[in-house]
Amino acid sequence: MATTRITKTAGEVGPDAYTDWRTSALGAITEVLEQELILELSGSVSGKAVLEVGCGDGALTREFWRQGASLVVGCDPDRRMIAKAVARATAGRPAISYLLGRTEHLPLRARSFDLASAVTVLCFVEEKSQAVREMARVLKPGGRVVIGALSRWSTWAASRRIRAWLGNEFWRQARFATARDLRAMATGAGLRVDRLCGAVYYPHFALAARAMKPLDPILRRITTFGAAFIAIQATKQA
Ligand SMILES: C[S@@+](CC[C@H](N)C(=O)[O-])C[C@H]1O[C@@H](n2cnc3c(N)ncnc32)[C@H](O)[C@@H]1O
């Protein structure tokens, strides 16, 4: 999802745009790499209470449930996204709760979750630090935050900036993150940063994605520079 190719305005981007992206050649490869990184940083979720903020159509919430989480909650302010997530969850009957809400003001009790994740959400949130503080608030002591974000230092971000200058409203609203931004937000929320990694090092072409995807796990260990997607893992200390 992080690297969705979207040309519509924010108001027009609904769940179908994300489905189209995932079924495209470039989207399918990219989604797998991003989800692999998020799941690696999340660690085992078996028996754990998991929250995903900005859950969209719920793809990651369903994966957390498949991996054995005891409680999964997805939260998003867009009714169309929540409706799609609910419809998809009903089909497989997973025990996932979805609710309407913004990351900056989560309608959830403090110290309730073992893991709180946000993937490609913060770029659309104005009060980013408040959003991360809220994620930290609802975590149990020792719980983990995993945030995946669109990176500022990649060819994908450069082409999105050009599209924004050319009038694309969706990308005009987005604010891309650096590794330093993610680190500052996590430490500002009182979290201990454990890992910071990148994914999706190829340019925005399916051919390049096919050829270069084996390099991704190697580059991930070396640098976040050039990655279209960066992710942080941080812990709420007891
Ligand atoms: C690019 S989608 C990512 C969806 C999902 N995380 C994924 O990776 O498939 C961004 C999502 O963030 C949601 N969003 C936007 N502003 C938000 C906010 N302030 N709090 C929580 N979610 C928000 C949007 O409604 C949208 O579903």
The ligand as an SDF file (V2000), in Angstrom:
LIG
                    3D

 27 29  0  0  0  0  0  0  0  0999 V2000
   -2.5130    4.5610    1.9410 C   0  0  0  0  0  0  0  0  0  0  0  0
   -3.8090    3.9780    2.9620 S   0  0  0  0  0  0  0  0  0  0  0  0
   -3.0330    2.6630    3.8860 C   0  0  0  0  0  0  0  0  0  0  0  0
   -4.0120    1.6280    4.3520 C   0  0  0  0  0  0  0  0  0  0  0  0
   -3.3780    0.4380    5.0810 C   0  0  0  0  0  0  0  0  0  0  0  0
   -2.6020    0.8750    6.2190 N   0  0  0  0  0  0  0  0  0  0  0  0
   -2.5320   -0.3870    4.1360 C   0  0  0  0  0  0  0  0  0  0  0  0
   -1.2940   -0.2810    4.1930 O   0  0  0  0  0  0  0  0  0  0  0  0
   -3.1020   -1.1520    3.3390 O   0  0  0  0  0  0  0  0  0  0  0  0
   -3.8920    5.2820    4.1640 C   0  0  0  0  0  0  0  0  0  0  0  0
   -5.0240    5.0980    5.1360 C   0  0  0  0  0  0  0  0  0  0  0  0
   -4.8640    6.0410    6.1850 O   0  0  0  0  0  0  0  0  0  0  0  0
   -6.1370    6.4950    6.5560 C   0  0  0  0  0  0  0  0  0  0  0  0
   -5.9890    7.7640    7.2800 N   0  0  0  0  0  0  0  0  0  0  0  0
   -5.8870    9.0080    6.7910 C   0  0  0  0  0  0  0  0  0  0  0  0
   -5.7920    9.9110    7.7970 N   0  0  0  0  0  0  0  0  0  0  0  0
   -5.8140    9.1940    8.9560 C   0  0  0  0  0  0  0  0  0  0  0  0
   -5.7590    9.5420   10.3460 C   0  0  0  0  0  0  0  0  0  0  0  0
   -5.6560   10.8070   10.7450 N   0  0  0  0  0  0  0  0  0  0  0  0
   -5.8160    8.5380   11.2590 N   0  0  0  0  0  0  0  0  0  0  0  0
   -5.9120    7.2340   10.8560 C   0  0  0  0  0  0  0  0  0  0  0  0
   -5.9770    6.8650    9.5580 N   0  0  0  0  0  0  0  0  0  0  0  0
   -5.9370    7.8270    8.6180 C   0  0  0  0  0  0  0  0  0  0  0  0
   -6.8840    6.5960    5.2210 C   0  0  0  0  0  0  0  0  0  0  0  0
   -8.2870    6.6450    5.4130 O   0  0  0  0  0  0  0  0  0  0  0  0
   -6.4040    5.3500    4.5060 C   0  0  0  0  0  0  0  0  0  0  0  0
   -7.2280    4.2510    4.7530 O   0  0  0  0  0  0  0  0  0  0  0  0
  1  2  1  0
  2  3  1  0
  2 10  1  0
  3  4  1  0
  4  5  1  0
  5  6  1  0
  5  7  1  0
  7  8  2  0
  7  9  1  0
 10 11  1  0
 11 12  1  0
 11 26  1  0
 12 13  1  0
 13 14  1  0
 13 24  1  0
 14 15  1  0
 14 23  1  0
 15 16  2  0
 16 17  1  0
 17 18  1  0
 17 23  2  0
 18 19  1  0
 18 20  2  0
 20 21  1  0
 21 22  2  0
 22 23  1  0
 24 25  1  0
 24 26  1  0
 26 27  1  0
M  CHG  2   2   1   9  -1
M  END
$$$$
